[in-house]
Amino acid sequence: MPHQDIIVAVATPPGAGAIAVIRLSGPGCLTLLDKVFKGRTKPSAATPNTIIYGHIVDGQSLVDEVLISVFCSPASYTGEDVAEISCHGSVFIQKSIIELLIRTGAGIAAPGEFTQRAFLNGKKDLLQAEAVADLIAAESQAMHAVALNQMRGGFSKELAGLRNKLIEFASLIELELDFSQEDVEFANRNDLSALSNGIIGRIEELISSFKLGNAIKNGIPVAIAGRPNAGKSTLLNALLNEDRAIVSEIAGTTRDTIEERLIIEGIEFRIIDTAGLRQSNDTIEQMGVKKSYEKINLSAVLLYVFDISQVAEKLEFDKEMAEALAFDVPCIFVANKVDETSKPVVGSLKDIPNIIFISAKNGSGLEELKSALVTLSVGKNFNTQSVIVSNARHYEALIKTRQALLDVNNAMDMHIPADLMAIDLRKALFHLGEITGNISTEELLGSIFGNFCIGK
């Protein structure tokens, strides 16, 4: 049911700026603006999708010189009449206009209420609405591409196709229930099993994509580890192109982890410099080493740095490699200080998989290291235009959908009656519908849109 009240909020970030945008939505919002706007054209008489110039006034007092963008139902973001006031960015002006509009009859919008109305008015499904928040929060090209693809309906179309197949499946089973007394099968069980397995296969691909999607959304954690004085902090500084970590010839300088964000090929990485891995009698250093192990085990990729100038033969490197491989984390071996060693030593290690030779001091090999990091993290054929699950709620719903379909398959294998099989099919449809909002509850909507910023 359409909302009858008018909502208002500042749509631009808090604080002062050159301009600010104040958004109104709801039936009658343009007529409400007529009462406080003076210009050649009234907002309610303006041509849809146009901008009008004038002044916001409070009685006889001028508040500000503004531009108003006018959008009419249903061709607007919310599906209702919408106006966006572009005013000067003074916090005082923003506050004055908001207070004036509230006195005139508008109410303050709740967090995410504009987008919630877009969902309730059929302008977006729930998945697309959530993608709006992800798009606003995107801090990397990859996250921007994933969120934009979802907002434009890429994931929704994928789910709609799966849901249509499930409905086809369910309709045949439901038809059998109407003729349960005749003991009739309207669908060959082998055909149904093949259909179910096909849907399960695609759902499992989507489930598998969540690991990548979640990493892209939150940044891929990468631990830099190794023995003291291997050049870990120098590598961090070189990757960031700034002096972020203290570098010293004294072993054990790094006592705590240092975390910084880095964008490589449009993908955000959380680079974590850790304390050198060694036995120590120093209590503080012991705590740092313990935290290093924790960070390494939680990382998606390990950059294990070793000082190649201290490696006289491959046997010595094997000891370092064994220490790195003890962690159950994909690893790149970073042979540092190539500028301080002989070519024969480098040549003896070149055939080792995932080894990159660098000099963190002069920057050689860093681009190759970055490329290897991207490949190991997201793969060589990473494509942000493909459907990637990045939302934990969607992931959980897909898990439940898969389980319900596996139960359907078990029911067919065990020749369980169609009425019991139909229960699991309805569960699968329910959980799939939860993602796009075909099935939704007030509690679910409150949880989702409550995390949005006000004005969106």
CORDA-V499395 format. One record per residue. N is the residue number from 1. RES is the residue in three letters. OMEGA is omega in whole degrees, 0 to 359 (NA if undefined). BURIAL is # if it has 24 or more other C-alpha atoms within 12 Angstrom, else .. Layout:
N,RES,OMEGA,BURIAL
N,RES,OMEGA,BURIAL
//
This chain:
1,MET,181,.
2,PRO,176,.
3,HIS,179,.
4,GLN,182,.
5,ASP,180,.
6,ILE,180,#
7,ILE,181,#
8,VAL,176,#
9,ALA,172,#
10,VAL,184,#
11,ALA,179,#
12,THR,183,#
13,PRO,179,.
14,PRO,177,.
15,GLY,181,.
16,ALA,178,.
17,GLY,180,.
18,ALA,177,.
19,ILE,173,#
20,ALA,179,#
21,VAL,177,#
22,ILE,187,#
23,ARG,173,#
24,LEU,176,#
25,SER,177,#
26,GLY,178,#
27,PRO,179,#
28,GLY,183,#
29,CYS,179,#
30,LEU,177,#
31,THR,176,#
32,LEU,180,#
33,LEU,178,#
34,ASP,186,#
35,LYS,184,#
36,VAL,184,#
37,PHE,175,#
38,LYS,180,#
39,GLY,181,#
40,ARG,180,.
41,THR,175,.
42,LYS,177,#
43,PRO,182,#
44,SER,180,#
45,ALA,183,.
46,ALA,175,#
47,THR,179,.
48,PRO,178,.
49,ASN,175,.
50,THR,178,.
51,ILE,179,#
52,ILE,182,#
53,TYR,177,#
54,GLY,183,#
55,HIS,169,#
56,ILE,182,#
57,VAL,175,#
58,ASP,188,#
59,GLY,178,.
60,GLN,184,.
61,SER,176,.
62,LEU,178,.
63,VAL,180,#
64,ASP,173,#
65,GLU,190,#
66,VAL,166,#
67,LEU,179,#
68,ILE,175,#
69,SER,186,#
70,VAL,177,#
71,PHE,183,#
72,CYS,178,#
73,SER,2,#
74,PRO,186,.
75,ALA,178,.
76,SER,181,#
77,TYR,183,#
78,THR,186,#
79,GLY,178,#
80,GLU,169,#
81,ASP,183,#
82,VAL,172,#
83,ALA,177,#
84,GLU,183,#
85,ILE,174,#
86,SER,182,#
87,CYS,174,#
88,HIS,193,#
89,GLY,177,#
90,SER,178,.
91,VAL,179,.
92,PHE,180,.
93,ILE,179,#
94,GLN,181,#
95,LYS,181,#
96,SER,180,#
97,ILE,179,#
98,ILE,180,#
99,GLU,178,.
100,LEU,180,#
101,LEU,178,#
102,ILE,178,#
103,ARG,182,.
104,THR,175,#
105,GLY,179,#
106,ALA,176,#
107,GLY,180,#
108,ILE,179,#
109,ALA,173,#
110,ALA,177,#
111,PRO,177,#
112,GLY,188,#
113,GLU,178,#
114,PHE,180,#
115,THR,176,#
116,GLN,177,#
117,ARG,176,#
118,ALA,178,#
119,PHE,183,#
120,LEU,179,#
121,ASN,174,#
122,GLY,178,#
123,LYS,178,#
124,LYS,169,#
125,ASP,187,#
126,LEU,179,#
127,LEU,179,#
128,GLN,179,#
129,ALA,179,#
130,GLU,180,#
131,ALA,177,#
132,VAL,179,#
133,ALA,179,#
134,ASP,180,#
135,LEU,179,#
136,ILE,184,#
137,ALA,185,.
138,ALA,179,#
139,GLU,178,#
140,SER,180,#
141,GLN,182,#
142,ALA,180,#
143,MET,177,#
144,HIS,182,#
145,ALA,180,#
146,VAL,181,#
147,ALA,181,#
148,LEU,178,#
149,ASN,179,#
150,GLN,181,#
151,MET,180,#
152,ARG,171,#
153,GLY,181,#
154,GLY,179,#
155,PHE,181,#
156,SER,179,#
157,LYS,178,.
158,GLU,181,#
159,LEU,178,#
160,ALA,178,#
161,GLY,178,.
162,LEU,181,#
163,ARG,178,#
164,ASN,177,.
165,LYS,178,#
166,LEU,179,#
167,ILE,176,#
168,GLU,178,.
169,PHE,184,#
170,ALA,182,#
171,SER,178,#
172,LEU,178,#
173,ILE,179,#
174,GLU,179,#
175,LEU,177,.
176,GLU,180,#
177,LEU,179,.
178,ASP,180,.
179,PHE,185,.
180,SER,181,.
181,GLN,181,.
182,GLU,180,.
183,ASP,183,.
184,VAL,173,.
185,GLU,181,.
186,PHE,181,.
187,ALA,176,.
188,ASN,184,.
189,ARG,177,#
190,ASN,178,.
191,ASP,179,.
192,LEU,180,#
193,SER,178,#
194,ALA,178,.
195,LEU,180,#
196,SER,181,#
197,ASN,177,#
198,GLY,179,.
199,ILE,179,#
200,ILE,180,#
201,GLY,180,.
202,ARG,178,#
203,ILE,178,#
204,GLU,176,#
205,GLU,178,.
206,LEU,178,#
207,ILE,181,#
208,SER,182,.
209,SER,184,#
210,PHE,180,#
211,LYS,178,#
212,LEU,182,#
213,GLY,179,#
214,ASN,179,#
215,ALA,179,#
216,ILE,183,#
217,LYS,186,#
218,ASN,184,#
219,GLY,183,#
220,ILE,181,#
221,PRO,181,#
222,VAL,179,#
223,ALA,171,#
224,ILE,184,#
225,ALA,181,#
226,GLY,181,#
227,ARG,179,#
228,PRO,177,#
229,ASN,177,#
230,ALA,180,#
231,GLY,183,#
232,LYS,181,#
233,SER,176,#
234,THR,178,#
235,LEU,178,#
236,LEU,180,#
237,ASN,180,#
238,ALA,179,#
239,LEU,181,#
240,LEU,184,#
241,ASN,175,.
242,GLU,179,.
243,ASP,182,.
244,ARG,183,#
245,ALA,177,#
246,ILE,179,#
247,VAL,181,#
248,SER,175,.
249,GLU,180,.
250,ILE,181,.
251,ALA,177,#
252,GLY,180,#
253,THR,180,#
254,THR,181,#
255,ARG,183,#
256,ASP,178,#
257,THR,176,#
258,ILE,183,#
259,GLU,178,#
260,GLU,180,#
261,ARG,183,#
262,LEU,177,#
263,ILE,176,#
264,ILE,180,#
265,GLU,176,.
266,GLY,182,#
267,ILE,182,#
268,GLU,176,#
269,PHE,173,#
270,ARG,185,#
271,ILE,185,#
272,ILE,176,#
273,ASP,184,#
274,THR,177,#
275,ALA,180,#
276,GLY,183,#
277,LEU,177,#
278,ARG,174,#
279,GLN,182,.
280,SER,175,.
281,ASN,179,.
282,ASP,184,.
283,THR,181,.
284,ILE,180,.
285,GLU,177,#
286,GLN,178,.
287,MET,178,#
288,GLY,179,#
289,VAL,178,#
290,LYS,179,#
291,LYS,177,#
292,SER,179,#
293,TYR,180,#
294,GLU,180,.
295,LYS,179,#
296,ILE,182,#
297,ASN,179,#
298,LEU,183,.
299,SER,177,#
300,ALA,180,#
301,VAL,177,#
302,LEU,170,#
303,LEU,182,#
304,TYR,185,#
305,VAL,173,#
306,PHE,182,#
307,ASP,184,#
308,ILE,179,#
309,SER,179,#
310,GLN,181,#
311,VAL,182,#
312,ALA,180,.
313,GLU,185,.
314,LYS,182,.
315,LEU,179,.
316,GLU,177,.
317,PHE,180,#
318,ASP,178,.
319,LYS,178,.
320,GLU,182,#
321,MET,179,#
322,ALA,179,.
323,GLU,180,#
324,ALA,182,#
325,LEU,177,#
326,ALA,175,.
327,PHE,179,#
328,ASP,184,.
329,VAL,175,#
330,PRO,192,#
331,CYS,168,#
332,ILE,178,#
333,PHE,183,#
334,VAL,179,#
335,ALA,186,#
336,ASN,177,#
337,LYS,177,#
338,VAL,179,#
339,ASP,182,.
340,GLU,183,.
341,THR,182,.
342,SER,181,.
343,LYS,179,.
344,PRO,179,.
345,VAL,179,#
346,VAL,181,#
347,GLY,182,.
348,SER,183,.
349,LEU,189,#
350,LYS,183,.
351,ASP,180,.
352,ILE,180,.
353,PRO,175,.
354,ASN,175,#
355,ILE,180,#
356,ILE,180,#
357,PHE,183,#
358,ILE,164,#
359,SER,180,#
360,ALA,182,#
361,LYS,183,#
362,ASN,173,.
363,GLY,181,#
364,SER,178,.
365,GLY,184,#
366,LEU,180,#
367,GLU,177,.
368,GLU,178,.
369,LEU,179,#
370,LYS,179,#
371,SER,179,.
372,ALA,180,#
373,LEU,178,#
374,VAL,182,#
375,THR,181,.
376,LEU,184,#
377,SER,187,#
378,VAL,178,#
379,GLY,183,.
380,LYS,185,.
381,ASN,180,.
382,PHE,183,#
383,ASN,181,.
384,THR,178,#
385,GLN,176,.
386,SER,182,#
387,VAL,180,#
388,ILE,179,#
389,VAL,181,#
390,SER,184,#
391,ASN,183,#
392,ALA,179,#
393,ARG,178,#
394,HIS,180,#
395,TYR,181,#
396,GLU,179,#
397,ALA,178,#
398,LEU,177,#
399,ILE,180,#
400,LYS,178,#
401,THR,180,#
402,ARG,181,#
403,GLN,179,#
404,ALA,179,#
405,LEU,174,#
406,LEU,176,#
407,ASP,176,#
408,VAL,179,#
409,ASN,178,#
410,ASN,180,.
411,ALA,179,#
412,MET,179,#
413,ASP,182,.
414,MET,179,.
415,HIS,177,.
416,ILE,182,.
417,PRO,185,#
418,ALA,183,#
419,ASP,177,#
420,LEU,178,#
421,MET,181,#
422,ALA,179,#
423,ILE,180,.
424,ASP,177,#
425,LEU,178,#
426,ARG,177,#
427,LYS,180,#
428,ALA,178,#
429,LEU,180,#
430,PHE,184,#
431,HIS,177,#
432,LEU,179,#
433,GLY,178,#
434,GLU,185,#
435,ILE,184,#
436,THR,180,#
437,GLY,172,#
438,ASN,173,.
439,ILE,180,.
440,SER,177,.
441,THR,179,.
442,GLU,180,.
443,GLU,179,.
444,LEU,180,.
445,LEU,179,#
446,GLY,180,.
447,SER,183,.
448,ILE,187,#
449,PHE,176,#
450,GLY,179,#
451,ASN,179,#
452,PHE,173,#
453,CYS,175,#
454,ILE,182,#
455,GLY,178,#
456,LYS,NA,#
//
